[in-house]
Amino acid sequence: MLQQNFMQVFPQKLSDSRAPLQLLLFVDERSGSQQQNQQIYHYLKELQEKYVFELQSIDVGEQPYFAEHFKLVATPALIKIYPEPRQTLAGSNLIAQLQSWWPRWQQAIAEKLENNSKSADIISSQDGMRSIADSAEAMLMADEIFSLKREQEKLLEQLHFKEQIIAMLAHDLRNPLTAVSIALETLETNLNPRQGQPQLTPNLIAQLLKQARTQAKSIDKMIAGLLQAARGTAAELNIQPQKLELKQLCHDVLTQLSDRANDKNQKVETDIPHDLPRIYADQERVRQVLINLLDNAIKYTPTNGTIRVSALHRTTQKIQLSICDTGPGIPEENRDRIFENHFRLERDQAKDGYGIGLCLCQRIIRAHYGQIWVDCPPTGGSCFHFTLPVYPT
């Protein structure tokens, strides 16, 4: 390395304060600088044969904090740090500048010796070098602290995201797991029927098995997608769009959640046109959105209330689906915030939930280049709307 070669030529250290002139030479190891550096080394070696001075070479690639300390913008650069005042020479004509300033430096040294201030100045030089070393160490520590803080922030962000993934799993797996459990319990009861209990028909058994298989596949895809998203804090959901019949998907989800609506004696109305065009979307992701929105509608709609599912063909590129309820509605000031992660209305703090369902819905709809929003009609309740792309014909 250039610095090692140079120190063999000039073995003295700056910490040795006997020399009346102390210099720092800043170089780098770029191939284009090699020749110029060697010329400077050769010139300084010639000067050493006539004058007493100390010099240390610093590679800015290995010790950039020194360059920062002295506010250098180019190399090579030569800095006179003793005697005061400090002076910096830099540029392609460094040797010419040095030839011009060297006699003046020697004159300044002679004047200081004549004034019998050598001892005091040497102490000052030692303090100056100690200050430079302390500054360099402080900058090194500052860089390390900054790197550690960035690493800590990254780890905390990853940890927070993993917690979100766990919450999403707990939230979105609840409904399909419940459906699988009900199907299996019904089939198990049929294997050992109680006295007077009617036997299940083969057609109903086939439907229950199909329901269990469908929900199991849905669970598997949810886990795979969420694990994929967990690989990075900003990873997108894995969307696999296909030609999809939205009317049939809505019917399947409503059938899946019908027991919960029936338990509250809620009326479910649908208004989905028969000529609604097919959409281009990921079936399981859209199923997640429907389950989340309908689950919320059932939860917040009171007993004997009404839930309405409707669709319309907005443009040749988009269809709109709306899910309305007769629940308490959403305060106007919170209608945007409810799609934020972990945000929950104050009135809902005591209810079950993680505050991530609507956030996940928004991510899924946006991944399909759609929009999702909520409004509250004058008659009360709330209506959630979202758009999806029409399958191109």
C-alpha positions as semicolon CSV with decimal commas, in nm:
position;residue;x (nm);y (nm);z (nm)
1;M;0,000;0,000;0,000
2;L;0,115;0,356;-0,064
3;Q;0,081;0,450;0,300
4;Q;0,302;0,162;0,414
5;N;0,567;0,243;0,152
6;F;0,567;0,606;0,250
7;M;0,605;0,527;0,622
8;Q;0,916;0,326;0,535
9;V;1,062;0,642;0,380
10;F;0,946;0,864;0,669
11;P;0,951;0,640;0,979
12;Q;0,897;0,919;1,233
13;K;0,552;0,954;1,399
14;L;0,352;1,268;1,445
15;S;0,327;1,197;1,814
16;D;0,701;1,270;1,837
17;S;0,698;1,647;1,891
18;R;1,069;1,723;1,841
19;A;1,033;1,832;1,477
20;P;0,953;2,200;1,414
21;L;0,728;2,121;1,114
22;Q;0,446;1,865;1,108
23;L;0,251;1,769;0,797
24;L;-0,036;1,538;0,696
25;L;-0,055;1,402;0,342
26;F;-0,392;1,270;0,222
27;V;-0,385;1,025;-0,071
28;D;-0,607;0,758;-0,225
29;E;-0,529;0,439;-0,414
30;R;-0,709;0,516;-0,738
31;S;-0,504;0,402;-1,033
32;G;-0,511;0,751;-1,183
33;S;-0,350;0,899;-0,871
34;Q;-0,055;0,662;-0,840
35;Q;0,187;0,860;-1,054
36;Q;0,104;1,194;-0,893
37;N;0,139;1,045;-0,544
38;Q;0,480;0,900;-0,628
39;Q;0,598;1,240;-0,755
40;I;0,491;1,403;-0,427
41;Y;0,665;1,130;-0,224
42;H;0,986;1,179;-0,422
43;Y;0,981;1,556;-0,376
44;L;0,924;1,529;-0,001
45;K;1,206;1,277;0,029
46;E;1,440;1,532;-0,133
47;L;1,323;1,795;0,114
48;Q;1,391;1,562;0,407
49;E;1,759;1,553;0,310
50;K;1,780;1,927;0,381
51;Y;1,510;1,997;0,640
52;V;1,374;1,841;0,958
53;F;1,000;1,771;0,946
54;E;0,751;1,499;1,034
55;L;0,484;1,368;0,804
56;Q;0,217;1,105;0,809
57;S;0,040;0,969;0,502
58;I;-0,332;0,895;0,533
59;D;-0,529;0,682;0,287
60;V;-0,876;0,841;0,272
61;G;-1,021;0,508;0,159
62;E;-0,919;0,345;0,488
63;Q;-0,967;0,647;0,718
64;P;-1,240;0,867;0,564
65;Y;-1,321;1,026;0,898
66;F;-0,988;1,217;0,884
67;A;-1,086;1,364;0,548
68;E;-1,422;1,460;0,701
69;H;-1,250;1,618;1,001
70;F;-1,033;1,840;0,781
71;K;-1,319;1,907;0,535
72;L;-1,123;1,784;0,234
73;V;-1,295;1,764;-0,103
74;A;-1,005;1,635;-0,316
75;T;-0,684;1,434;-0,296
76;P;-0,391;1,448;-0,286
77;A;-0,384;1,718;-0,019
78;L;-0,110;1,834;0,218
79;I;-0,199;1,997;0,550
80;K;0,046;2,189;0,769
81;I;-0,081;2,136;1,122
82;Y;0,224;2,281;1,303
83;P;0,326;2,553;1,344
84;E;-0,001;2,741;1,352
85;P;-0,197;2,856;1,159
86;R;-0,310;2,539;0,987
87;Q;-0,284;2,547;0,608
88;T;-0,413;2,313;0,334
89;L;-0,259;2,265;-0,011
90;A;-0,453;2,065;-0,270
91;G;-0,491;2,027;-0,643
92;S;-0,305;1,890;-0,941
93;N;-0,022;2,145;-0,893
94;L;0,049;2,044;-0,533
95;I;0,428;2,033;-0,581
96;A;0,431;2,384;-0,728
97;Q;0,228;2,513;-0,432
98;L;0,465;2,341;-0,192
99;Q;0,768;2,500;-0,364
100;S;0,605;2,839;-0,319
101;W;0,505;2,797;0,045
102;W;0,807;2,605;0,177
103;P;1,038;2,910;0,218
104;R;0,761;3,095;0,402
105;W;0,707;2,799;0,635
106;Q;1,078;2,786;0,714
107;Q;1,076;3,159;0,781
108;A;0,784;3,120;1,022
109;I;0,969;2,838;1,205
110;A;1,280;3,054;1,241
111;E;1,078;3,343;1,384
112;K;0,920;3,120;1,644
113;L;1,258;2,985;1,750
114;E;1,391;3,336;1,782
115;N;1,101;3,430;2,009
116;N;1,192;3,141;2,241
117;S;0,837;3,002;2,212
118;K;0,938;2,659;2,096
119;S;0,846;2,471;2,416
120;A;0,505;2,626;2,446
121;D;0,430;2,565;2,080
122;I;0,536;2,203;2,105
123;I;0,290;2,152;2,388
124;S;0,029;2,322;2,172
125;S;0,114;2,087;1,886
126;Q;0,079;1,783;2,110
127;D;-0,262;1,909;2,223
128;G;-0,359;1,968;1,861
129;M;-0,265;1,615;1,760
130;R;-0,450;1,476;2,059
131;S;-0,754;1,678;1,954
132;I;-0,732;1,539;1,600
133;A;-0,705;1,184;1,730
134;D;-0,995;1,238;1,968
135;S;-1,206;1,385;1,687
136;A;-1,129;1,093;1,459
137;E;-1,219;0,847;1,733
138;A;-1,540;1,036;1,805
139;M;-1,634;1,026;1,436
140;L;-1,563;0,656;1,424
141;M;-1,786;0,600;1,725
142;A;-2,057;0,820;1,572
143;D;-2,050;0,611;1,252
144;E;-2,073;0,289;1,453
145;I;-2,359;0,426;1,665
146;F;-2,544;0,537;1,350
147;S;-2,498;0,191;1,194
148;L;-2,618;0,022;1,511
149;K;-2,923;0,247;1,528
150;R;-3,011;0,170;1,166
151;E;-2,970;-0,201;1,235
152;Q;-3,187;-0,171;1,545
153;E;-3,457;0,014;1,350
154;K;-3,448;-0,253;1,080
155;L;-3,478;-0,534;1,334
156;L;-3,762;-0,360;1,517
157;E;-3,942;-0,304;1,187
158;Q;-3,903;-0,671;1,098
159;L;-4,022;-0,777;1,444
160;H;-4,327;-0,550;1,418
161;F;-4,406;-0,691;1,075
162;K;-4,381;-1,049;1,205
163;E;-4,629;-0,957;1,480
164;Q;-4,862;-0,822;1,211
165;I;-4,834;-1,146;1,017
166;I;-4,923;-1,349;1,328
167;A;-5,221;-1,121;1,393
168;M;-5,336;-1,159;1,031
169;L;-5,313;-1,536;1,058
170;A;-5,515;-1,538;1,379
171;H;-5,775;-1,310;1,226
172;D;-5,819;-1,462;0,880
173;L;-5,790;-1,828;0,973
174;R;-6,073;-1,808;1,224
175;N;-6,360;-1,828;0,975
176;P;-6,233;-2,112;0,752
177;L;-6,126;-2,311;1,057
178;T;-6,472;-2,271;1,206
179;A;-6,629;-2,388;0,879
180;V;-6,402;-2,694;0,866
181;S;-6,479;-2,776;1,229
182;I;-6,856;-2,754;1,175
183;A;-6,836;-2,978;0,867
184;L;-6,625;-3,238;1,047
185;E;-6,843;-3,234;1,358
186;T;-7,155;-3,281;1,146
187;L;-6,998;-3,575;0,963
188;E;-6,878;-3,727;1,290
189;T;-7,227;-3,701;1,439
190;N;-7,364;-3,879;1,134
191;L;-7,126;-4,171;1,194
192;N;-7,267;-4,224;1,542
193;P;-7,621;-4,083;1,523
194;R;-7,823;-4,038;1,837
195;Q;-8,157;-4,205;1,874
196;G;-8,417;-4,023;1,669
197;Q;-8,158;-3,810;1,487
198;P;-8,206;-3,809;1,105
199;Q;-7,931;-3,951;0,889
200;L;-7,748;-3,720;0,647
201;T;-7,822;-3,773;0,282
202;P;-7,534;-3,869;0,048
203;N;-7,574;-3,536;-0,127
204;L;-7,536;-3,342;0,198
205;I;-7,233;-3,551;0,298
206;A;-7,071;-3,472;-0,037
207;Q;-7,140;-3,102;0,017
208;L;-6,987;-3,109;0,366
209;L;-6,674;-3,286;0,239
210;K;-6,643;-3,037;-0,045
211;Q;-6,682;-2,750;0,203
212;A;-6,408;-2,893;0,426
213;R;-6,171;-2,944;0,132
214;T;-6,238;-2,595;-0,004
215;Q;-6,175;-2,429;0,332
216;A;-5,861;-2,638;0,392
217;K;-5,721;-2,520;0,057
218;S;-5,813;-2,163;0,150
219;I;-5,625;-2,196;0,479
220;D;-5,320;-2,337;0,301
221;K;-5,314;-2,050;0,053
222;M;-5,356;-1,790;0,327
223;I;-5,060;-1,930;0,517
224;A;-4,845;-1,949;0,203
225;G;-4,929;-1,592;0,106
226;L;-4,873;-1,447;0,451
227;L;-4,543;-1,631;0,489
228;Q;-4,435;-1,493;0,155
229;A;-4,527;-1,143;0,268
230;A;-4,332;-1,200;0,591
231;R;-4,007;-1,241;0,399
232;G;-3,976;-0,864;0,376
233;T;-4,130;-0,564;0,548
234;A;-4,255;-0,423;0,219
235;A;-4,332;-0,743;0,033
236;E;-4,649;-0,742;-0,175
237;L;-4,915;-1,008;-0,146
238;N;-4,888;-1,282;-0,403
239;I;-5,175;-1,217;-0,645
240;Q;-5,264;-1,480;-0,908
241;P;-5,557;-1,336;-1,109
242;Q;-5,786;-1,550;-1,319
243;K;-6,130;-1,531;-1,483
244;L;-6,373;-1,533;-1,193
245;E;-6,750;-1,544;-1,144
246;L;-6,809;-1,295;-0,862
247;K;-7,177;-1,383;-0,818
248;Q;-7,092;-1,745;-0,740
249;L;-6,810;-1,647;-0,504
250;C;-7,047;-1,417;-0,311
251;H;-7,299;-1,701;-0,285
252;D;-7,032;-1,939;-0,149
253;V;-6,917;-1,692;0,117
254;L;-7,273;-1,608;0,223
255;T;-7,346;-1,980;0,258
256;Q;-7,032;-2,020;0,469
257;L;-7,138;-1,741;0,707
258;S;-7,512;-1,811;0,704
259;D;-7,514;-1,983;1,044
260;R;-7,374;-1,673;1,213
261;A;-7,634;-1,447;1,048
262;N;-7,912;-1,690;1,136
263;D;-7,804;-1,695;1,501
264;K;-7,883;-1,320;1,515
265;N;-8,196;-1,356;1,301
266;Q;-8,043;-1,117;1,046
267;K;-8,187;-1,076;0,700
268;V;-7,938;-1,100;0,414
269;E;-8,041;-0,945;0,082
270;T;-7,852;-0,972;-0,246
271;D;-7,874;-0,768;-0,563
272;I;-7,619;-0,904;-0,808
273;P;-7,719;-0,881;-1,177
274;H;-7,718;-1,202;-1,378
275;D;-7,531;-1,027;-1,659
276;L;-7,253;-0,903;-1,429
277;P;-6,930;-0,956;-1,625
278;R;-6,663;-1,185;-1,493
279;I;-6,376;-1,026;-1,307
280;Y;-6,001;-1,075;-1,337
281;A;-5,888;-1,142;-0,979
282;D;-5,734;-1,386;-0,734
283;Q;-6,022;-1,599;-0,606
284;E;-5,886;-1,668;-0,258
285;R;-5,778;-1,308;-0,201
286;V;-6,121;-1,176;-0,301
287;R;-6,275;-1,443;-0,077
288;Q;-6,069;-1,299;0,211
289;V;-6,209;-0,952;0,141
290;L;-6,568;-1,078;0,127
291;I;-6,529;-1,280;0,446
292;N;-6,374;-0,988;0,633
293;L;-6,641;-0,739;0,525
294;L;-6,935;-0,974;0,577
295;D;-6,795;-1,093;0,909
296;N;-6,782;-0,730;1,026
297;A;-7,132;-0,663;0,892
298;I;-7,272;-0,959;1,089
299;K;-7,078;-0,860;1,399
300;Y;-7,197;-0,498;1,407
301;T;-7,551;-0,543;1,273
302;P;-7,792;-0,589;1,563
303;T;-8,034;-0,879;1,601
304;N;-8,312;-0,865;1,339
305;G;-8,101;-0,623;1,134
306;T;-8,042;-0,632;0,760
307;I;-7,729;-0,689;0,551
308;R;-7,737;-0,611;0,180
309;V;-7,485;-0,728;-0,083
310;S;-7,509;-0,559;-0,423
311;A;-7,299;-0,526;-0,736
312;L;-7,302;-0,304;-1,041
313;H;-7,108;-0,271;-1,363
314;R;-6,950;0,073;-1,326
315;T;-6,746;0,089;-1,646
316;T;-6,615;-0,146;-1,911
317;Q;-6,306;-0,191;-1,692
318;K;-6,445;-0,205;-1,337
319;I;-6,725;-0,361;-1,135
320;Q;-6,826;-0,241;-0,788
321;L;-6,940;-0,457;-0,499
322;S;-7,108;-0,305;-0,193
323;I;-7,179;-0,456;0,149
324;C;-7,417;-0,249;0,361
325;D;-7,545;-0,308;0,712
326;T;-7,779;-0,148;0,965
327;G;-7,523;-0,125;1,239
328;P;-7,396;0,187;1,425
329;G;-7,208;0,325;1,121
330;I;-6,860;0,482;1,103
331;P;-6,796;0,837;1,231
332;E;-6,705;1,062;0,938
333;E;-6,370;1,162;1,090
334;N;-6,264;0,794;1,105
335;R;-6,374;0,673;0,762
336;D;-6,022;0,691;0,621
337;R;-5,840;0,582;0,934
338;I;-6,027;0,254;0,973
339;F;-5,815;0,115;0,689
340;E;-5,496;0,185;0,886
341;N;-5,320;-0,109;1,043
342;H;-5,429;-0,184;1,402
343;F;-5,668;0,114;1,409
344;R;-5,989;0,047;1,600
345;L;-6,275;0,276;1,693
346;E;-6,287;0,362;2,060
347;R;-6,628;0,198;2,091
348;D;-6,483;-0,132;1,963
349;Q;-6,190;-0,166;2,204
350;A;-6,374;-0,427;2,410
351;K;-6,479;-0,635;2,107
352;D;-6,290;-0,924;1,952
353;G;-6,050;-0,836;1,675
354;Y;-5,702;-0,710;1,596
355;G;-5,772;-0,403;1,390
356;I;-5,600;-0,550;1,083
357;G;-5,887;-0,697;0,878
358;L;-5,973;-0,379;0,686
359;C;-5,604;-0,301;0,635
360;L;-5,559;-0,641;0,473
361;C;-5,869;-0,582;0,257
362;Q;-5,720;-0,256;0,135
363;R;-5,388;-0,423;0,049
364;I;-5,566;-0,694;-0,149
365;I;-5,790;-0,453;-0,342
366;R;-5,502;-0,219;-0,421
367;A;-5,298;-0,518;-0,541
368;H;-5,580;-0,565;-0,796
369;Y;-5,555;-0,195;-0,890
370;G;-5,894;-0,133;-0,733
371;Q;-6,027;0,104;-0,467
372;I;-6,201;0,044;-0,134
373;W;-6,390;0,298;0,075
374;V;-6,677;0,336;0,321
375;D;-6,970;0,572;0,353
376;C;-7,274;0,593;0,576
377;P;-7,618;0,648;0,423
378;P;-7,864;0,888;0,589
379;T;-8,077;0,591;0,695
380;G;-7,794;0,467;0,919
381;G;-7,544;0,185;0,915
382;S;-7,239;0,169;0,692
383;C;-7,163;0,065;0,333
384;F;-6,825;-0,071;0,227
385;H;-6,754;-0,053;-0,144
386;F;-6,467;-0,189;-0,352
387;T;-6,388;-0,220;-0,720
388;L;-6,223;-0,499;-0,919
389;P;-6,111;-0,523;-1,281
390;V;-6,336;-0,680;-1,545
391;Y;-6,193;-0,979;-1,729
392;P;-6,086;-0,853;-2,074
393;T;-6,289;-0,996;-2,359
